[in-house]
Amino acid sequence: MPENLLSLDLLRDLGWGAELFAVVTITLVGRFIAMRFLNVLGSHFEKTSNAWDDALFDAARLPLSWFILIMGLLWAVEVSDGYIDTELFSADNLAVFRQLTFIVLIALFTVRFLTRAEKRLLEIQAEEADELGTTLDPTTVHALGKVLRLSTFISAVLIAMPTVGIEITALLAFGGVGGIAVGFAAKDLLANFFGGLMIYLDRPFALGDWIRSPDREIEGTVEAIGWRLTVVRTFDKRPLYIPNSVFNTLSLENPSRMSNRRIKENIGIRYSDSDKMEAIVRDVKAMLQSHEEIDQKQTLIVNFLSYGPSSLDFFIYTFTKTTNWIRFHEIKQDVLLKIVGIVHFHQADFAFPTTTLDGIDGLLVKSAIREEP
């Protein structure tokens, strides 16, 4: 009798092992075929300019792989249920685990799809900008991506809670009671969140903009705009992390959105060249009016300004067409060098601080007389 029982146990174990082997084999083969199919199909869609199909297939690879593996694992557990008597393998537990798997993998697929679509969309827009000169605002794309990913995460959590036995109504009731305490504890975090929201809505600056504040020592290029803080790279390449709530009370300049750059200079010539001032001013103004890089639609002034302590001063006030910082200084240099040429053309020269001592000639004569033998 014991030998018969041993034989039955051995046959049962062999049958269990054979079934598990078959399940594992089918799972791995199915995963290989599915991944191979996705890779082949994805290589064809990569040749198109559509941003959505590339993101779709790239985002589906990892969730699909995990889906096949987890379904194979659940299948193996169901097969083992007939051989092992345990509550862990009950139908209810397997159903809950299966539902959670679907929720998590769908959320993972959605987040991956949104991330890759955002990246691919910006790449395509950058390529079109090089050809057509138009582009989609990257700040808006990043903001939409963050909002959609956050919505996906919250939705997945709310859907999964009833599955594990947590009622949403109880959570909402707790939120009503504990919301005040949480609000006080996280007021700075909420202030930064709404500050980031105002940045996305008002759009005082975007990624890549050069910003500066006359109120605080903030100046640099915007590298990232998050829900809690904004990263600004200063001109000495240091990262500056600014809480978004700061921007609610901060005066901010955005030089990147300038329409023109201004040239404003006071220039002094010698008093001895006063008879040439009118001609110099006239020629400088004519030079600016004919300069290709000066915006003639903006204010252009060249006038005699004042009698300085050591010079007769005139000023120029005009605007360049470009807003590029480097190009602006090249144009300004060209304008100033041409002014030097105009002044010298009229046989005049620039003034510098001088001091005149009255009566110095008489003192020199008396000194010479005394030195005679």
C-alpha positions as CSV (number, residue, x, y, z in Angstrom):
1,M,0.0,0.0,0.0
2,P,2.7,2.6,0.8
3,E,4.4,1.7,-2.5
4,N,1.2,2.5,-4.4
5,L,0.9,5.8,-2.6
6,L,4.5,6.7,-3.4
7,S,3.9,5.9,-7.0
8,L,0.8,8.1,-7.1
9,D,2.8,11.0,-5.5
10,L,5.6,10.6,-8.0
11,L,3.2,10.6,-10.9
12,R,1.4,13.6,-9.6
13,D,4.7,15.5,-9.2
14,L,5.8,14.5,-12.7
15,G,2.5,15.7,-14.1
16,W,2.8,19.0,-12.2
17,G,6.4,19.5,-13.4
18,A,5.4,18.7,-17.0
19,E,2.5,21.2,-16.9
20,L,4.7,23.9,-15.4
21,F,7.4,23.2,-18.0
22,A,4.8,23.5,-20.8
23,V,3.4,26.8,-19.3
24,V,6.9,28.3,-19.0
25,T,7.8,27.3,-22.5
26,I,4.6,28.6,-24.0
27,T,5.0,31.9,-22.1
28,L,8.6,32.5,-23.2
29,V,7.9,31.5,-26.8
30,G,4.9,33.8,-26.8
31,R,6.9,36.6,-25.4
32,F,9.6,36.1,-28.0
33,I,7.1,36.1,-30.9
34,A,5.3,39.2,-29.6
35,M,8.6,41.2,-29.1
36,R,9.8,40.1,-32.5
37,F,6.5,41.2,-34.1
38,L,6.7,44.6,-32.4
39,N,10.3,45.2,-33.4
40,V,9.6,44.4,-37.1
41,L,6.4,46.5,-37.1
42,G,8.1,49.3,-35.3
43,S,11.0,49.4,-37.8
44,H,8.5,50.1,-40.5
45,F,6.8,52.9,-38.6
46,E,10.1,54.6,-37.8
47,K,10.3,55.5,-41.5
48,T,7.2,57.7,-41.2
49,S,7.2,61.3,-39.9
50,N,4.2,60.6,-37.6
51,A,5.2,61.1,-34.0
52,W,2.4,59.0,-32.6
53,D,3.1,55.5,-34.1
54,D,6.7,55.5,-33.1
55,A,5.8,56.5,-29.5
56,L,3.0,53.9,-29.5
57,F,5.2,50.9,-30.4
58,D,8.1,52.0,-28.2
59,A,5.8,52.5,-25.2
60,A,4.2,49.1,-25.7
61,R,7.3,47.0,-25.6
62,L,7.9,46.9,-21.8
63,P,4.3,46.7,-20.7
64,L,3.6,43.9,-23.2
65,S,6.6,42.0,-22.1
66,W,5.6,42.2,-18.5
67,F,2.0,41.4,-19.3
68,I,3.0,38.1,-21.0
69,L,5.3,37.1,-18.2
70,I,2.8,37.9,-15.4
71,M,0.0,36.1,-17.3
72,G,2.3,33.1,-17.6
73,L,3.0,33.3,-13.9
74,L,-0.7,33.4,-13.1
75,W,-1.3,30.5,-15.4
76,A,1.4,28.5,-13.6
77,V,-0.2,29.4,-10.3
78,E,-3.6,28.2,-11.5
79,V,-1.9,25.0,-12.6
80,S,-0.3,24.6,-9.2
81,D,-3.6,25.1,-7.5
82,G,-4.6,21.5,-8.2
83,Y,-1.5,20.2,-6.6
84,I,-0.9,22.6,-3.6
85,D,-3.6,23.4,-1.1
86,T,-3.1,27.0,0.0
87,E,-5.2,30.1,0.4
88,L,-2.6,32.1,-1.5
89,F,-3.7,30.5,-4.8
90,S,-7.4,31.1,-4.2
91,A,-9.5,32.4,-7.1
92,D,-10.2,35.7,-5.3
93,N,-6.6,36.5,-4.8
94,L,-5.7,35.6,-8.4
95,A,-8.5,37.8,-9.6
96,V,-7.3,40.8,-7.5
97,F,-3.8,40.3,-8.7
98,R,-4.9,40.1,-12.3
99,Q,-6.9,43.3,-12.0
100,L,-4.0,45.1,-10.4
101,T,-1.7,43.9,-13.1
102,F,-4.0,45.3,-15.8
103,I,-4.3,48.6,-14.0
104,V,-0.5,49.0,-13.4
105,L,0.5,47.9,-16.9
106,I,-2.0,50.2,-18.6
107,A,-0.9,53.1,-16.5
108,L,2.8,52.3,-17.4
109,F,2.0,52.1,-21.1
110,T,0.1,55.4,-20.9
111,V,3.0,57.2,-19.1
112,R,5.6,55.8,-21.5
113,F,3.5,56.7,-24.5
114,L,3.1,60.3,-23.3
115,T,6.8,60.7,-22.5
116,R,7.9,59.4,-25.9
117,A,5.2,61.3,-27.8
118,E,6.4,64.5,-26.0
119,K,10.0,63.9,-26.9
120,R,9.3,62.8,-30.5
121,L,6.9,65.8,-31.1
122,L,9.6,68.3,-29.9
123,E,12.2,66.6,-32.2
124,I,9.8,66.9,-35.2
125,Q,8.9,70.5,-34.4
126,A,12.7,71.4,-34.1
127,E,13.3,69.8,-37.5
128,E,10.4,71.8,-39.0
129,A,11.7,75.0,-37.3
130,D,15.0,74.7,-39.1
131,E,13.2,74.4,-42.5
132,L,10.1,76.6,-42.0
133,G,11.1,78.9,-39.1
134,T,8.2,77.8,-37.0
135,T,8.1,75.7,-33.8
136,L,5.8,74.6,-31.1
137,D,6.4,76.2,-27.7
138,P,8.4,73.5,-25.7
139,T,7.1,74.9,-22.4
140,T,3.5,74.1,-23.4
141,V,4.5,70.6,-24.5
142,H,6.3,69.9,-21.3
143,A,3.4,71.3,-19.2
144,L,0.8,69.2,-21.0
145,G,3.0,66.1,-20.7
146,K,3.3,66.6,-16.9
147,V,-0.4,67.2,-16.5
148,L,-1.4,64.1,-18.5
149,R,1.1,61.9,-16.6
150,L,-0.1,63.2,-13.3
151,S,-3.7,62.5,-14.3
152,T,-2.8,59.0,-15.4
153,F,-1.1,58.2,-12.0
154,I,-4.0,59.6,-10.0
155,S,-6.6,57.8,-12.1
156,A,-4.7,54.5,-11.7
157,V,-4.5,54.9,-7.9
158,L,-8.3,55.7,-7.7
159,I,-9.2,52.7,-9.9
160,A,-6.9,50.3,-8.0
161,M,-8.2,51.3,-4.5
162,P,-11.6,49.6,-4.7
163,T,-9.8,46.5,-6.1
164,V,-7.8,46.1,-2.9
165,G,-10.8,46.9,-0.7
166,I,-10.3,50.6,0.0
167,E,-13.5,52.7,-0.6
168,I,-13.0,56.0,-2.2
169,T,-15.8,57.5,-0.2
170,A,-14.0,56.8,3.1
171,L,-10.9,58.4,1.6
172,L,-12.8,61.5,0.6
173,A,-14.2,61.7,4.1
174,F,-10.7,61.5,5.6
175,G,-9.6,64.1,3.1
176,G,-12.3,66.5,4.3
177,V,-11.2,66.1,7.9
178,G,-7.4,66.0,7.4
179,G,-7.3,68.4,4.5
180,I,-6.9,71.4,6.7
181,A,-3.9,69.9,8.6
182,V,-2.3,68.8,5.4
183,G,-2.8,72.2,3.9
184,F,-1.1,73.9,6.8
185,A,1.8,71.4,6.7
186,A,2.2,71.7,2.9
187,K,1.4,75.3,2.3
188,D,4.9,76.0,0.9
189,L,4.6,73.1,-1.4
190,L,1.1,74.2,-2.6
191,A,2.4,77.8,-3.0
192,N,5.1,76.4,-5.3
193,F,2.7,74.3,-7.2
194,F,0.3,77.1,-7.9
195,G,3.3,79.3,-8.7
196,G,4.3,76.8,-11.4
197,L,0.7,76.7,-12.6
198,M,0.7,80.5,-13.0
199,I,4.0,80.3,-15.0
200,Y,2.4,77.8,-17.4
201,L,-0.8,80.0,-17.7
202,D,0.8,83.5,-17.8
203,R,4.0,82.3,-19.6
204,P,6.3,85.2,-18.5
205,F,9.2,83.0,-19.8
206,A,9.8,79.7,-21.5
207,L,12.5,77.1,-21.7
208,G,15.7,78.7,-23.1
209,D,14.7,82.3,-22.3
210,W,17.2,84.6,-20.7
211,I,15.6,86.2,-17.6
212,R,16.8,88.5,-14.9
213,S,15.3,90.2,-11.9
214,P,16.1,93.7,-10.7
215,D,14.8,92.8,-7.3
216,R,17.1,89.9,-6.6
217,E,20.3,88.5,-8.0
218,I,18.7,86.2,-10.5
219,E,20.0,86.2,-14.1
220,G,20.5,83.3,-16.5
221,T,18.9,80.9,-19.0
222,V,15.8,78.9,-18.0
223,E,16.7,75.2,-18.2
224,A,13.6,73.5,-16.6
225,I,10.2,74.5,-15.3
226,G,8.9,72.1,-12.7
227,W,5.8,72.0,-10.5
228,R,7.9,73.0,-7.4
229,L,10.9,74.9,-8.7
230,T,12.5,76.4,-11.8
231,V,16.1,75.8,-12.8
232,V,18.0,78.8,-14.1
233,R,21.6,78.4,-15.5
234,T,23.6,81.5,-14.6
235,F,26.1,82.9,-17.1
236,D,29.0,81.4,-15.1
237,K,27.3,78.0,-15.6
238,R,26.0,77.5,-12.1
239,P,22.5,76.1,-11.7
240,L,20.1,78.2,-9.7
241,Y,17.1,76.5,-8.2
242,I,14.2,79.0,-7.6
243,P,10.9,78.0,-5.9
244,N,8.0,78.8,-8.1
245,S,6.3,80.8,-5.4
246,V,9.0,83.4,-5.7
247,F,7.8,84.5,-9.1
248,N,4.4,85.5,-7.7
249,T,6.0,88.6,-6.0
250,L,9.0,89.1,-8.2
251,S,9.6,91.7,-10.9
252,L,11.1,89.9,-13.8
253,E,12.7,91.0,-17.1
254,N,12.8,88.8,-20.1
255,P,15.4,90.1,-22.5
256,S,14.8,87.1,-24.8
257,R,11.6,88.7,-25.9
258,M,13.1,92.1,-26.8
259,S,11.9,93.5,-30.2
260,N,15.1,95.5,-30.7
261,R,18.3,96.4,-28.9
262,R,19.2,100.0,-28.1
263,I,22.4,101.9,-28.8
264,K,22.6,104.9,-26.5
265,E,25.9,106.8,-26.3
266,N,27.2,110.3,-25.4
267,I,30.1,111.4,-27.4
268,G,32.3,114.5,-26.6
269,I,34.5,116.5,-29.0
270,R,36.9,119.3,-28.2
271,Y,35.7,122.9,-27.7
272,S,38.2,124.0,-30.3
273,D,36.1,122.0,-32.8
274,S,32.8,123.7,-32.0
275,D,32.5,125.0,-35.5
276,K,32.4,121.4,-36.9
277,M,29.7,120.1,-34.5
278,E,26.8,120.7,-36.8
279,A,28.4,118.9,-39.7
280,I,29.5,116.0,-37.5
281,V,26.0,115.6,-36.1
282,R,24.5,115.7,-39.6
283,D,26.8,113.1,-41.0
284,V,26.5,110.7,-38.0
285,K,22.7,110.9,-38.4
286,A,22.9,110.2,-42.1
287,M,25.2,107.3,-41.5
288,L,22.7,105.7,-39.0
289,Q,19.8,106.4,-41.4
290,S,21.6,104.4,-44.2
291,H,22.9,101.6,-41.9
292,E,21.5,98.2,-42.9
293,E,21.4,96.9,-39.3
294,I,19.6,99.9,-37.8
295,D,15.8,99.7,-37.6
296,Q,14.5,102.8,-39.2
297,K,11.0,102.2,-37.8
298,Q,12.2,102.9,-34.3
299,T,13.3,106.2,-32.7
300,L,16.5,107.6,-34.1
301,I,18.0,110.7,-32.6
302,V,21.4,112.4,-33.1
303,N,21.6,115.8,-31.4
304,F,23.9,118.3,-29.7
305,L,23.4,117.5,-26.0
306,S,25.2,119.8,-23.7
307,Y,28.3,121.8,-22.8
308,G,30.4,119.4,-20.7
309,P,33.3,120.4,-18.4
310,S,35.9,119.4,-21.0
311,S,33.9,118.7,-24.1
312,L,30.9,119.5,-26.4
313,D,28.7,116.5,-26.1
314,F,26.3,115.0,-28.6
315,F,24.4,111.8,-28.3
316,I,23.0,109.0,-30.5
317,Y,19.9,107.1,-29.6
318,T,18.9,104.3,-32.0
319,F,17.8,100.6,-32.2
320,T,19.3,97.6,-34.0
321,K,17.1,95.1,-35.9
322,T,18.7,92.1,-34.2
323,T,18.2,91.1,-30.6
324,N,21.1,88.6,-30.6
325,W,23.6,89.7,-27.9
326,I,26.7,88.9,-29.9
327,R,25.5,90.3,-33.2
328,F,24.3,93.5,-31.4
329,H,27.8,94.2,-30.1
330,E,29.2,93.7,-33.6
331,I,26.8,96.2,-35.0
332,K,27.5,98.7,-32.1
333,Q,31.2,98.4,-32.8
334,D,30.7,99.1,-36.4
335,V,28.6,102.2,-35.6
336,L,31.1,103.6,-33.1
337,L,34.0,103.0,-35.5
338,K,32.2,104.9,-38.3
339,I,31.6,107.8,-35.9
340,V,35.3,107.9,-35.2
341,G,35.9,108.1,-39.0
342,I,33.3,110.9,-39.4
343,V,34.9,113.0,-36.6
344,H,38.4,112.6,-38.0
345,F,37.1,113.3,-41.5
346,H,36.1,116.8,-40.3
347,Q,39.6,117.3,-38.9
348,A,38.1,117.2,-35.4
349,D,39.0,115.0,-32.4
350,F,37.5,113.6,-29.2
351,A,37.8,115.4,-26.0
352,F,39.2,114.2,-22.7
353,P,39.3,115.8,-19.3
354,T,41.7,118.8,-19.2
355,T,42.5,121.6,-16.7
356,T,43.4,125.1,-17.8
357,L,45.3,127.4,-15.3
358,D,44.7,131.1,-16.0
359,G,47.8,133.3,-15.8
360,I,50.3,130.5,-16.3
361,D,51.9,132.3,-19.3
362,G,52.7,135.4,-17.1
363,L,54.3,133.2,-14.5
364,L,56.5,131.5,-17.1
365,V,57.7,134.9,-18.5
366,K,58.6,136.2,-15.0
367,S,60.4,133.0,-14.2
368,A,62.5,133.3,-17.5
369,I,63.5,136.9,-16.7
370,R,64.7,136.0,-13.2
371,E,66.9,133.2,-14.7
372,E,68.7,135.7,-17.1
373,P,72.2,136.6,-15.9
